[in-house]
Amino acid sequence: MEQPKEPDLSAEDARTLRFLRGLVLVLTATMILGIGTLVVLFATRFPGGERSTPAAAEGLRLPERIALPDGARPLAVTQGEGWWAVVTDADEILIYDAATGALRQRVAVE
C-alpha cells in the first residue's frame, strides 16, 4: 500500500495553517477557562446546595420581638438601619423599631 502524499504547501499556506491552529488553541483555552469559571461561581454562590423555595411557601420568619396585629399575615419583610418593615396581606406597611420591636409607623397602601 502506498501512503498518500502530503500536498505541497507554499510558505503562505503554512503560515495560514499555523495561524489557524493558534486560533483554535486560544479558543479551546478560552472555553475551558470559561467553563471552569462557571463551575467555581456556582460552587461559591450555592455552597449548601439546598433547594430554594419561595418565601410564601415556607412562611416568612420575623424577629421574635416583632408582633403583628391580629389576623395580619406578612407578605414581605425588609430591614433598614434601625427598623424593620413588614408588608401585610391587608395592604399595609408596618414599620417597627429594630431595638425594641415597637410599632413606629403604619402606612396604608392605596
Number of C-alpha atoms within 10 A of each C-alpha: 3 4 5 6 6 6 6 8 10 9 9 9 11 12 12 12 13 12 12 12 12 12 12 12 12 12 12 12 11 12 12 12 12 12 11 12 12 12 12 11 12 12 12 10 10 11 9 8 9 7 6 7 8 8 11 10 7 8 11 14 9 15 10 7 13 17 13 15 10 6 9 14 15 22 16 15 16 11 12 10 7 10 17 21 21 21 20 20 13 13 14 16 20 20 23 23 18 19 10 11 16 14 18 13 11 13 11 11 10 5
